[in-house]
C-alpha cells in the first residue's frame, strides 16, 4: 500500500511539473538556440543529422524576427489610442 501511494504521488508530481510553465524571454530563447546550434555543429556522431541543424537554424531565424518585431517603434498616437485616452 505504501509503495502504491508513493507511486501515485510520483505520477501526480510529474503532472504538476508539466502544468507549471515558466515563461522564457526571447533573448534567453535566442541564446539557448545559439548555444545548442554551436554544440550540434561540434558533434561528429552520425546521430546528429545536418537536416536537423537546418531546422534549428530556421527556428533561430523565426525567434530573431519575433524579437525585431517587438522592438518596432510606434507612434505616440497609437500609445494613447491603446490606453483609451
C-alpha positions as CSV (number, residue, x, y, z in Angstrom):
1,X,0.0,0.0,0.0
2,X,2.8,2.4,0.9
3,X,4.5,1.8,-2.4
4,X,1.3,2.3,-4.3
5,X,0.7,5.6,-2.6
6,X,4.3,6.7,-3.3
7,X,3.9,5.8,-7.0
8,X,0.7,7.8,-7.2
9,X,2.4,10.8,-5.6
10,X,5.3,10.5,-8.1
11,X,2.9,10.4,-11.0
12,X,1.0,13.4,-9.6
13,X,4.1,15.4,-9.0
14,X,5.2,14.8,-12.6
15,X,1.9,16.1,-13.8
16,X,2.2,19.1,-11.6
17,X,5.7,19.8,-13.1
18,X,4.2,19.7,-16.6
19,X,1.5,22.1,-15.6
20,X,3.9,24.7,-14.3
21,X,5.2,26.6,-17.4
22,X,7.9,29.1,-16.8
23,X,7.9,32.0,-19.3
24,X,11.1,32.3,-21.3
25,X,12.2,35.6,-22.7
26,X,13.0,35.9,-26.4
27,X,16.6,36.9,-25.5
28,X,17.0,33.7,-23.5
29,X,15.5,31.6,-26.2
30,X,17.9,33.1,-28.8
31,X,20.9,32.5,-26.6
32,X,19.8,28.9,-25.9
33,X,19.3,28.1,-29.5
34,X,22.7,29.6,-30.4
35,X,24.3,27.5,-27.7
36,X,22.6,24.4,-28.9
37,X,23.4,25.0,-32.5
38,X,27.1,25.5,-31.6
39,X,27.0,22.2,-29.6
40,X,25.3,20.5,-32.5
41,X,27.9,21.7,-35.0
42,X,30.7,20.3,-32.9
43,X,29.3,16.8,-32.9
44,X,30.9,14.1,-35.1
45,X,28.4,11.4,-34.3
46,X,26.1,10.2,-37.2
47,X,23.1,10.6,-34.8
48,X,23.3,14.4,-35.4
49,X,21.7,14.9,-38.8
50,X,22.5,18.0,-40.9
51,X,18.8,18.4,-41.8
52,X,18.0,18.8,-38.1
53,X,20.6,21.5,-37.9
54,X,18.8,23.4,-40.6
55,X,15.6,23.1,-38.6
56,X,17.2,24.6,-35.5
57,X,18.7,27.4,-37.6
58,X,15.2,28.1,-39.1
59,X,13.7,28.5,-35.6
60,X,16.6,30.7,-34.6
61,X,15.6,33.0,-37.5
62,X,12.0,32.8,-36.6
63,X,12.7,33.9,-33.0
64,X,15.0,36.7,-34.2
65,X,12.2,38.0,-36.4
66,X,9.9,38.0,-33.4
67,X,12.5,39.9,-31.4
68,X,12.8,42.5,-34.1
69,X,9.0,42.9,-34.4
70,X,8.7,43.5,-30.7
71,X,11.3,46.3,-30.9
72,X,9.4,48.2,-33.6
73,X,8.7,51.8,-32.6
74,X,5.2,53.0,-32.9
75,X,3.8,56.5,-32.9
76,X,2.7,58.3,-29.8
77,X,-0.9,58.4,-31.1
78,X,-1.1,54.6,-31.1
79,X,0.1,54.5,-27.5
80,X,-2.7,56.9,-26.4
81,X,-5.3,55.2,-28.5
82,X,-4.5,51.8,-26.9
83,X,-4.7,53.4,-23.4
84,X,-8.1,54.8,-24.1
85,X,-7.0,58.4,-23.6
